[in-house]
Amino acid sequence: MALALLLTATAATFAANPLIGTWKLNEDKSKFAPGASKNTMVAYAPAKGDMIRCTVDGVDKDGKALHWTWVGKFDGQPYKIKGSPSFDTLSYKPVNDRTNKTTAMKDGKMVMTGTITVAKDGKSRAVMLTGTDAKGKKFTDTTYYDKQS
């Protein structure tokens, strides 16, 4: 019975999070910094225990395929990323039920911060990022995604 209650509570937590699902880049609405990579598909799904898995597919500035994954909690703590050339840890911290702040680090140094906001209807999300690229140049990106599932 305790296991059933735990599974029900965990499922309710994930179902209540509007970020869970698959998101496709709406390139027409988005504004990218020169030379920026593009995350064309982003999926958030429950992982083991109370963890969340984020899987990202996209292309770099030269059109080369990118794929990276993150498994962690939305608790403001950094969790490791596998496959990203730009950063090695990422944290998410909830602001409210539809908004998260995110911070990316590379070799212990903050390289990007941002805000991810899911629309009230749950059908789209906006991602506003600022940071410093590998060459030390500051950038700002505003990207929009449409929910696929």
C-alpha positions in Angstrom: 0.0 0.0 0.0 2.8 2.4 0.8 4.4 1.7 -2.6 1.1 2.4 -4.3 0.8 5.7 -2.4 4.4 6.7 -3.3 3.8 5.8 -7.0 0.6 7.8 -7.1 2.2 10.8 -5.5 5.2 10.6 -7.9 2.9 10.4 -10.9 0.8 13.3 -9.6 4.0 15.4 -9.2 5.1 14.8 -12.8 1.6 15.2 -14.2 1.3 18.6 -12.5 4.5 19.8 -14.0 3.6 21.5 -17.3 7.2 21.2 -18.6 6.9 17.4 -18.8 6.5 16.3 -22.5 8.1 16.8 -25.9 8.7 20.3 -27.2 9.5 21.2 -30.9 11.4 24.4 -31.7 9.3 27.1 -33.4 12.2 28.5 -35.4 10.1 31.3 -37.0 9.3 32.9 -33.7 12.7 32.4 -32.2 15.7 34.8 -32.1 19.2 33.3 -32.0 22.5 34.9 -31.2 24.9 34.7 -34.2 26.6 31.3 -34.3 24.2 29.8 -31.7 23.3 26.1 -31.7 19.6 25.3 -32.0 17.8 22.8 -29.7 15.2 21.5 -32.2 13.5 19.0 -29.9 13.5 18.9 -26.1 11.8 16.2 -24.1 11.2 16.1 -20.3 10.1 12.8 -18.8 10.0 11.1 -15.4 13.2 9.1 -14.7 14.1 6.8 -11.8 12.6 7.8 -8.5 11.7 11.5 -8.4 14.3 12.4 -11.0 13.5 14.0 -14.4 15.3 13.2 -17.7 15.8 16.0 -20.3 16.8 14.8 -23.7 17.8 17.4 -26.3 18.4 17.1 -30.0 19.5 19.9 -32.2 22.2 21.3 -34.5 25.3 23.4 -33.9 26.3 26.6 -35.8 27.6 24.4 -38.7 24.5 22.2 -38.9 26.2 19.3 -37.2 23.8 17.1 -35.0 23.8 17.6 -31.3 22.4 15.3 -28.7 22.6 15.6 -24.9 20.9 14.4 -21.8 20.4 15.6 -18.2 18.9 13.7 -15.3 18.2 15.6 -12.2 15.6 17.3 -10.0 14.1 20.8 -10.2 15.6 21.8 -6.9 18.2 24.4 -7.9 21.1 22.0 -7.6 23.5 21.3 -10.5 23.3 17.8 -12.1 25.6 16.5 -14.8 24.9 16.6 -18.5 26.1 14.0 -20.9 27.0 15.0 -24.4 26.9 18.8 -24.3 30.0 20.6 -25.6 28.9 23.9 -24.1 28.3 22.9 -20.4 28.7 20.0 -18.0 26.1 20.7 -15.4 22.6 22.2 -15.4 20.3 23.2 -12.7 16.5 24.0 -12.7 14.9 26.0 -9.9 11.1 26.5 -9.9 9.9 30.1 -9.7 6.2 29.2 -9.9 4.1 26.3 -11.3 4.9 27.4 -15.0 8.3 29.0 -14.7 11.8 27.6 -14.0 15.2 29.4 -13.7 18.1 27.5 -15.2 21.8 27.8 -14.8 24.5 26.0 -16.9 28.1 25.6 -15.8 31.3 24.5 -17.6 34.3 23.5 -15.5 32.8 25.1 -12.4 32.1 28.5 -14.2 28.6 29.8 -14.9 28.2 30.1 -18.7 24.5 30.6 -19.1 21.4 31.5 -17.1 17.8 31.5 -18.3 14.1 31.4 -17.7 11.8 28.8 -19.1 8.1 29.6 -19.0 5.2 27.4 -20.1 2.2 29.3 -21.4 -1.0 29.1 -19.4 -2.7 26.8 -21.9 0.3 24.4 -21.7 0.7 24.3 -25.5 3.9 26.4 -25.8 6.9 27.6 -23.9 9.4 30.4 -24.1 13.1 30.1 -23.2 15.1 33.2 -22.6 18.9 32.6 -22.2 21.9 34.9 -21.6 25.4 33.8 -21.2 29.0 33.7 -22.5 30.1 31.5 -25.4 33.4 29.5 -25.6 35.1 32.6 -27.1 34.0 34.8 -24.2 31.4 36.7 -26.2 28.1 37.5 -24.5 24.9 36.2 -26.1 21.1 36.4 -25.7 18.7 33.9 -27.2 14.9 33.8 -27.1 13.4 30.6 -28.3 9.9 29.3 -28.5 8.6 25.7 -28.5 5.3 24.1 -29.3 4.2 21.0 -27.3 4.1 17.8 -29.3 3.0 15.4 -26.5 
